[in-house]
Amino acid sequence: MPISLQKGQQISLAKEAGPSLSTVQMGLGWDAIKKKGFFGFGGGQQDVDLDANALMFDASGQLVDAVWFRQLQSKDGSVRHSGDNRTGAGDGDDETITVDLTRLPAQVTTVIFSVNNYTGQDFGQVENAYCRLVNTQGGQEIARYNLSVQGSHSAMILASLKRQGSDWTMTAIGATSRGRTYMDNLPDIRPHL
């Protein structure tokens, strides 16, 4: 049974997914905004382009690498993005980022997952938005975070993975931000390193 993460909650990935955990996947899903038509007729939908990001930092808080829709793989290949979904169409995860914890460079001590709304709508308007962490060995969902919260923000800093010896700890951050790309959010991300 996955944990429904609350802001600030911390979990040990090894305890939740077992000591064999080596590869995790962050899944991001959402649906288009349903428009209301005149007297309930002639509605439609407005596409939403959410973008999943994985940002890798060293112990001094310097950005080492970033995986996002313009760079679908980390320089060393340990982090991979599934590709940019610009509409949210389809069931299940619309974008995924896979992190091979065993291949992350030793200098990477923190991985931050964030989401930006490239089309700019507030998250309060986005339907059925969620982020989840999955153990790729067996597909077990470890944790889930509901993103469809009311608010006038267009970006969220979701969670961090922090290296603690041979274990990784995940912390649900749930901090809001604004901007179309992760670069706009770096000032809001730094306090969570």
Disulfide bonds with the S-S distance in Angstrom:
none
